[in-house]
Amino acid sequence: MKKKTNLDILQRLDETTQLNFLKELYTPGDERIADLILKMEPQNTEILEEEIKYAKLHNHDERFTELAKQYIELCIKHNWDIRGKLIEWDNTDIAKYTIERIEQLVQRTKREEEKEYWLMVASDIAERFEPEKAKILLEELLELQLKNKDKDPCSPLETCVKLGDYDKAIELSIEAIQKGYDLLKEAMEIARKHTPGRLTELASIGFRTYKRHKNLEIYVESAKILGEIDKAKKTLAREARKLRPRGTPAFYKMFVKSLLEFGLTEEAKAVVKKVEKRERDESTQKNYDLDRLKELAELLYEIGNKESAKHAYLSEINRKIEDGWNPANVIMDVEEACKLLENPHELLEIKMQLFGQIGEYPEAAKLAKRLGKNDLADTYEEMHRMIQKVKKYKNSDFCSSPRVHSTNLKK
């Protein structure tokens, strides 16, 4: 009679107990345990990935191929993205297998969205492993995207660029723009990189269709390309005079930059002054977003008003500290301010204190020395030494052994 093994005896237990026990027992490369787990739980990608990695590392080609195909089937079944794993595995045969399986899926499915997604995935895979195949897949993908371009005008542009048909991409952009889609930025980017001869055509659209504060970068660029700087200056100066701030300070950053770029310095300052007044009025409200003060500081910096920018940053940071924000988060704001304003004394002082609060004593000590506070630096350094001494004691064998009680204590 054949002797029963532990795994045979395991069959007496319920499936959940079996599975949990096998997972605890499993180590990478233990094929029998892994296969039992995958039989009971086919979608366990964690075990599957471990086994694939182990097989590849130890040149177990047959097992690698078997398990990789199993993984791919799971991805196709559940619409999971396989591209990252194929790049990691870097195996041309598996990549080809994946493309073939996707092509079968595309032929079988009637859902156009699903077809488009998988053709995009297959073309990305082929671009790395089978470049000639990639062109065929991209052309098929483009044909499908063009049928649905009224719903999604952006996707065909990307595919045209991958196929190297830049003029087609720009034509599709212009067609979409005429229907009300905002694709001018994408079209200009394609023209800048690949077909600079078409920049003037696109600039004409950008200049002609400009609306207040919308696509300002494109408008400024278009004005330069067309030689319409004077007209653009008049337009922006008029907008600056009529401005009644409604958005957050960040909304006006590009507008202020554009005014400065055209030499409209006074107009830029006037815009910032209006925004600053609005923030001053609203900052007293209970639910005011303190990050708006940071945005205001950046806007003030744009017009060269460093002192007011520092004041706005300090208001934001001090109010966050008063409101009990996590010091580690406030430190990030302080570092942004220090970088922009070249480390003013007040901000370095706050940064030092915050480092002390979160236990970063070496960093606090460095800043204390920088600020000329050598006694405080010594204190922070001593605090650090004390903490390290305690940690060393806690990690020592002595700490983990029973304490020895002295009977010779002083009274």
C-alpha positions as CSV (number, residue, x, y, z in Angstrom):
1,M,0.0,0.0,0.0
2,K,1.3,3.4,-1.0
3,K,2.3,5.6,1.9
4,K,0.3,8.8,2.2
5,T,2.2,12.1,2.1
6,N,1.4,15.2,4.1
7,L,-0.1,16.8,1.0
8,D,-2.4,13.8,0.6
9,I,-3.6,14.1,4.2
10,L,-4.2,17.8,3.5
11,Q,-7.2,16.7,1.3
12,R,-9.2,15.9,4.4
13,L,-9.3,19.7,5.2
14,D,-11.7,22.2,3.8
15,E,-10.5,24.1,0.7
16,T,-10.0,27.5,2.5
17,T,-7.8,25.9,5.1
18,Q,-5.9,24.0,2.5
19,L,-5.3,27.1,0.4
20,N,-4.1,29.3,3.3
21,F,-1.8,26.5,4.5
22,L,-0.3,26.1,1.0
23,K,0.3,29.8,0.7
24,E,2.2,29.8,4.1
25,L,4.2,26.8,2.9
26,Y,5.0,28.2,-0.6
27,T,8.5,29.4,-1.6
28,P,9.4,30.4,-5.1
29,G,10.5,27.4,-7.2
30,D,8.4,24.9,-5.3
31,E,6.5,23.7,-8.3
32,R,4.3,21.2,-6.6
33,I,3.0,23.7,-4.0
34,A,2.7,26.5,-6.6
35,D,0.7,24.3,-9.0
36,L,-1.7,23.2,-6.3
37,I,-2.3,26.8,-5.3
38,L,-2.9,27.9,-8.9
39,K,-5.2,24.9,-9.5
40,M,-7.3,26.1,-6.6
41,E,-6.9,29.8,-7.2
42,P,-6.1,30.3,-11.0
43,Q,-6.2,34.1,-10.7
44,N,-3.5,34.3,-8.1
45,T,-1.2,36.5,-10.0
46,E,1.2,37.0,-7.1
47,I,2.2,33.3,-7.1
48,L,2.1,33.2,-10.9
49,E,4.5,36.1,-11.2
50,E,6.8,34.6,-8.6
51,E,7.0,31.3,-10.5
52,I,7.5,33.1,-13.8
53,K,10.3,35.2,-12.3
54,Y,12.0,32.1,-10.8
55,A,11.7,30.1,-14.0
56,K,13.2,32.9,-16.1
57,L,16.0,33.4,-13.6
58,H,17.0,29.7,-13.5
59,N,16.5,29.2,-17.3
60,H,13.6,26.8,-16.9
61,D,12.4,27.8,-20.4
62,E,9.6,25.3,-20.7
63,R,8.0,26.2,-17.4
64,F,8.6,30.0,-18.1
65,T,6.7,29.7,-21.4
66,E,3.9,27.6,-19.9
67,L,3.3,30.0,-17.0
68,A,3.8,33.2,-19.1
69,K,1.1,32.0,-21.5
70,Q,-1.2,31.3,-18.5
71,Y,-0.6,34.9,-17.3
72,I,-1.4,36.3,-20.7
73,E,-4.6,34.4,-20.9
74,L,-5.7,35.9,-17.6
75,C,-4.8,39.4,-18.8
76,I,-6.8,38.9,-22.0
77,K,-9.8,37.4,-20.1
78,H,-9.9,40.2,-17.5
79,N,-8.8,43.2,-19.8
80,W,-5.6,43.6,-17.7
81,D,-2.7,45.5,-19.3
82,I,0.1,43.1,-20.2
83,R,2.6,45.6,-21.7
84,G,4.6,46.2,-18.6
85,K,5.2,42.5,-18.0
86,L,6.2,41.8,-21.6
87,I,8.8,44.5,-21.4
88,E,10.0,43.0,-18.1
89,W,10.2,39.5,-19.5
90,D,11.8,40.7,-22.8
91,N,10.9,37.5,-24.6
92,T,10.1,37.8,-28.3
93,D,8.3,34.4,-28.6
94,I,6.0,35.3,-25.7
95,A,5.4,38.8,-27.3
96,K,4.5,37.2,-30.6
97,Y,2.1,34.8,-28.9
98,T,0.4,37.7,-27.1
99,I,0.0,39.6,-30.4
100,E,-1.6,36.5,-32.0
101,R,-4.0,36.0,-29.1
102,I,-5.0,39.7,-29.2
103,E,-5.6,39.5,-33.0
104,Q,-7.9,36.5,-32.4
105,L,-9.8,38.5,-29.8
106,V,-10.1,41.5,-32.0
107,Q,-11.5,39.4,-34.8
108,R,-14.0,37.7,-32.4
109,T,-15.3,40.8,-30.5
110,K,-18.1,43.0,-31.8
111,R,-17.4,45.8,-29.3
112,E,-15.5,48.6,-31.0
113,E,-14.2,50.1,-27.8
114,E,-12.7,46.7,-26.9
115,K,-11.2,46.3,-30.4
116,E,-9.6,49.7,-30.2
117,Y,-8.1,49.1,-26.7
118,W,-6.5,45.7,-27.7
119,L,-5.3,47.0,-31.1
120,M,-3.5,49.8,-29.2
121,V,-2.0,47.3,-26.8
122,A,-0.9,45.0,-29.6
123,S,0.6,47.8,-31.6
124,D,2.6,49.0,-28.5
125,I,3.9,45.5,-28.0
126,A,4.7,45.0,-31.7
127,E,6.5,48.4,-31.8
128,R,9.1,46.9,-29.5
129,F,9.2,43.3,-30.6
130,E,7.9,43.2,-34.2
131,P,8.2,46.7,-35.9
132,E,6.8,45.5,-39.3
133,K,3.7,44.1,-37.5
134,A,3.3,47.3,-35.6
135,K,2.6,49.3,-38.8
136,I,-0.2,46.9,-39.9
137,L,-1.8,47.0,-36.4
138,L,-1.6,50.8,-36.3
139,E,-3.2,51.1,-39.7
140,E,-6.1,48.9,-38.5
141,L,-6.3,50.9,-35.3
142,L,-6.5,54.2,-37.2
143,E,-9.2,52.9,-39.5
144,L,-11.3,52.1,-36.4
145,Q,-10.5,55.4,-34.7
146,L,-11.5,57.4,-37.7
147,K,-15.0,55.9,-37.6
148,N,-15.4,57.2,-34.1
149,K,-13.4,60.5,-34.4
150,D,-16.5,62.6,-33.6
151,K,-16.6,61.0,-30.2
152,D,-12.8,60.9,-29.6
153,P,-10.9,63.2,-32.0
154,C,-7.6,62.9,-30.0
155,S,-6.9,59.2,-30.4
156,P,-6.4,59.3,-34.2
157,L,-3.8,62.1,-33.8
158,E,-1.7,59.9,-31.6
159,T,-1.9,57.0,-34.0
160,C,-1.1,59.2,-37.0
161,V,2.0,60.4,-35.2
162,K,3.1,56.8,-34.5
163,L,2.6,56.1,-38.2
164,G,4.7,59.2,-39.1
165,D,1.7,60.8,-41.0
166,Y,2.1,64.2,-39.4
167,D,0.2,66.1,-42.0
168,K,-2.8,63.8,-41.5
169,A,-2.6,64.4,-37.8
170,I,-2.7,68.2,-38.3
171,E,-5.6,67.9,-40.8
172,L,-7.6,65.9,-38.3
173,S,-6.7,68.5,-35.6
174,I,-8.0,71.4,-37.7
175,E,-11.2,69.5,-38.6
176,A,-11.8,68.8,-34.9
177,I,-11.0,72.5,-33.9
178,Q,-13.6,73.6,-36.4
179,K,-16.2,71.4,-34.7
180,G,-15.4,73.0,-31.3
181,Y,-12.8,70.6,-29.9
182,D,-9.8,72.2,-28.2
183,L,-6.9,70.5,-29.9
184,L,-4.8,73.4,-31.1
185,K,-2.2,72.9,-28.4
186,E,-1.7,69.3,-29.5
187,A,-1.5,70.3,-33.2
188,M,1.1,73.0,-32.5
189,E,3.2,70.5,-30.6
190,I,3.1,68.1,-33.6
191,A,4.0,70.9,-36.0
192,R,6.8,72.2,-33.8
193,K,8.4,68.7,-33.7
194,H,7.7,67.4,-37.2
195,T,6.2,69.9,-39.6
196,P,7.3,73.4,-38.8
197,G,6.1,74.6,-42.2
198,R,2.6,74.3,-40.9
199,L,3.1,76.4,-37.8
200,T,1.9,79.6,-39.6
201,E,-1.4,78.0,-40.6
202,L,-2.0,76.9,-37.0
203,A,-0.9,80.2,-35.6
204,S,-3.5,81.9,-37.7
205,I,-6.2,79.8,-36.1
206,G,-4.7,80.4,-32.6
207,F,-4.6,84.2,-33.1
208,R,-8.0,84.4,-34.7
209,T,-9.9,82.2,-32.2
210,Y,-8.3,83.5,-29.0
211,K,-10.8,84.0,-26.1
212,R,-9.9,85.8,-22.8
213,H,-7.3,83.9,-20.8
214,K,-7.8,80.6,-22.8
215,N,-4.7,79.1,-24.5
216,L,-2.7,82.2,-23.6
217,E,0.6,80.4,-24.4
218,I,-0.7,79.6,-27.9
219,Y,-1.9,83.1,-28.4
220,V,1.5,84.7,-27.5
221,E,3.3,82.2,-29.7
222,S,0.9,82.8,-32.6
223,A,1.3,86.5,-32.3
224,K,5.1,86.2,-32.6
225,I,4.9,83.8,-35.5
226,L,2.5,86.1,-37.4
227,G,4.2,89.3,-36.5
228,E,1.1,90.6,-34.7
229,I,2.7,91.5,-31.4
230,D,1.4,95.1,-31.3
231,K,-2.2,93.9,-31.8
232,A,-1.7,91.2,-29.1
233,K,-0.3,93.8,-26.7
234,K,-3.4,96.0,-27.1
235,T,-5.6,93.0,-26.5
236,L,-3.9,91.9,-23.3
237,A,-3.6,95.4,-22.0
238,R,-7.3,95.9,-22.5
239,E,-8.0,92.6,-20.6
240,A,-5.7,93.7,-17.8
241,R,-7.7,97.0,-17.3
242,K,-11.0,95.2,-17.3
243,L,-10.0,92.3,-15.1
244,R,-12.2,91.5,-12.1
245,P,-10.5,88.5,-10.3
246,R,-12.7,85.5,-9.8
247,G,-10.4,82.5,-9.9
248,T,-7.5,81.5,-7.6
249,P,-4.1,83.3,-8.0
250,A,-2.7,80.3,-10.0
251,F,-5.4,81.0,-12.7
252,Y,-3.7,84.4,-13.5
253,K,-0.1,83.2,-13.5
254,M,0.1,82.7,-17.3
255,F,-1.7,86.0,-17.9
256,V,0.9,87.9,-15.8
257,K,3.7,86.1,-17.5
258,S,2.3,87.0,-21.0
259,L,2.0,90.6,-20.0
260,L,5.6,90.7,-18.8
261,E,6.8,88.9,-21.9
262,F,5.2,91.7,-24.1
263,G,6.8,94.4,-21.8
264,L,3.5,95.4,-20.2
265,T,5.1,95.6,-16.7
266,E,2.7,98.1,-15.2
267,E,-0.3,96.2,-16.5
268,A,1.1,93.0,-14.9
269,K,1.6,94.8,-11.6
270,A,-1.9,96.1,-11.7
271,V,-3.3,92.6,-12.3
272,V,-1.4,91.2,-9.3
273,K,-2.5,94.1,-7.1
274,K,-6.2,93.3,-7.9
275,V,-5.6,89.6,-7.2
276,E,-3.7,90.4,-4.0
277,K,-6.6,92.6,-2.7
278,R,-9.1,89.9,-3.4
279,E,-7.0,87.3,-1.5
280,R,-6.6,89.7,1.4
281,D,-10.3,90.1,1.6
282,E,-11.1,86.4,1.3
283,S,-8.3,85.0,3.5
284,T,-10.3,86.0,6.6
285,Q,-13.0,83.5,5.7
286,K,-13.2,80.3,7.8
287,N,-12.9,77.8,4.9
288,Y,-10.3,79.7,2.9
289,D,-7.8,77.4,1.1
290,L,-4.4,78.3,2.5
291,D,-2.6,77.1,-0.6
292,R,-4.0,80.2,-2.4
293,L,-1.5,82.3,-0.3
294,K,1.3,80.1,-1.8
295,E,-0.1,80.8,-5.3
296,L,-0.3,84.5,-4.5
297,A,3.4,84.4,-3.3
298,E,4.4,83.0,-6.7
299,L,2.4,85.6,-8.5
300,L,4.0,88.4,-6.5
301,Y,7.4,86.9,-7.2
302,E,6.7,87.0,-11.0
303,I,6.5,90.9,-10.9
304,G,9.7,91.0,-8.8
305,N,8.0,91.9,-5.4
306,K,10.0,89.5,-3.3
307,E,9.2,91.1,0.0
308,S,5.4,90.7,-0.5
309,A,6.0,87.2,-1.8
310,K,7.8,86.3,1.4
311,H,5.1,87.9,3.5
312,A,2.4,85.8,1.7
313,Y,4.5,82.6,2.2
314,L,5.0,83.4,5.9
315,S,1.2,84.0,6.3
316,E,0.4,80.6,4.6
317,I,3.0,78.7,6.6
318,N,2.3,80.2,10.0
319,R,-1.5,79.7,9.6
320,K,-0.9,76.1,8.7
321,I,1.2,75.6,11.8
322,E,-1.5,77.3,13.9
323,D,-4.1,75.1,12.4
324,G,-2.2,72.0,13.4
325,W,-1.0,70.8,10.0
326,N,1.5,67.9,10.0
327,P,5.0,69.5,10.3
328,A,6.4,67.2,7.6
329,N,3.9,68.6,5.1
330,V,4.5,72.2,6.2
331,I,8.3,71.7,5.7
332,M,7.6,71.0,2.0
333,D,6.0,74.4,1.7
334,V,8.9,76.0,3.5
335,E,11.4,74.3,1.2
336,E,9.4,75.6,-1.9
337,A,9.5,79.1,-0.5
338,C,13.2,78.9,0.4
339,K,14.1,77.7,-3.1
340,L,12.1,80.6,-4.7
341,L,13.2,83.3,-2.3
342,E,16.8,82.2,-1.8
343,N,16.5,81.1,1.9
344,P,15.3,84.2,3.8
345,H,16.2,84.1,7.5
346,E,12.6,83.9,8.8
347,L,11.8,80.8,6.7
348,L,15.0,79.0,7.7
349,E,14.1,79.7,11.4
350,I,10.7,78.0,10.9
351,K,12.2,75.1,9.0
352,M,14.7,74.5,11.8
353,Q,11.9,74.4,14.4
354,L,9.8,72.1,12.3
355,F,12.7,69.7,11.8
356,G,13.1,69.7,15.6
357,Q,9.4,68.9,16.1
358,I,9.5,65.8,13.8
359,G,12.8,64.5,15.4
360,E,15.1,65.3,12.5
361,Y,17.7,66.6,14.9
362,P,20.8,66.5,12.6
363,E,18.9,68.7,10.1
364,A,17.8,71.0,12.8
365,A,21.4,71.3,14.1
366,K,22.7,72.2,10.6
367,L,20.2,75.0,10.2
368,A,20.9,76.2,13.7
369,K,24.6,76.5,12.9
370,R,23.7,78.3,9.6
371,L,21.6,80.8,11.6
372,G,24.5,81.4,14.0
373,K,22.8,79.6,16.9
374,N,25.6,77.4,18.0
375,D,24.3,76.6,21.5
376,L,21.0,75.5,20.0
377,A,22.9,73.4,17.4
378,D,24.7,71.7,20.2
379,T,21.4,70.9,21.9
380,Y,20.0,69.3,18.8
381,E,23.1,67.3,18.3
382,E,23.0,66.1,22.0
383,M,19.3,65.1,21.5
384,H,20.3,63.1,18.5
385,R,23.1,61.3,20.4
386,M,20.7,60.5,23.2
387,I,18.1,59.0,20.9
388,Q,20.8,57.0,19.1
389,K,22.0,55.7,22.4
390,V,18.5,54.6,23.5
391,K,18.0,52.9,20.1
392,K,21.3,51.1,20.4
393,Y,20.3,49.9,23.9
394,K,16.9,48.7,22.8
395,N,18.4,46.7,19.9
396,S,21.1,45.2,22.1
397,D,21.1,41.6,23.6
398,F,21.2,43.1,27.0
399,C,17.9,44.8,26.6
400,S,16.2,41.6,25.5
401,S,17.5,39.6,28.5
402,P,16.0,39.7,32.0
403,R,16.9,42.8,34.0
404,V,19.4,42.3,36.8
405,H,18.1,44.1,40.0
406,S,20.7,45.6,42.2
407,T,20.3,45.2,46.0
408,N,22.8,47.9,46.6
409,L,20.6,50.9,45.8
410,K,21.2,54.2,47.6
411,K,18.3,55.3,49.7
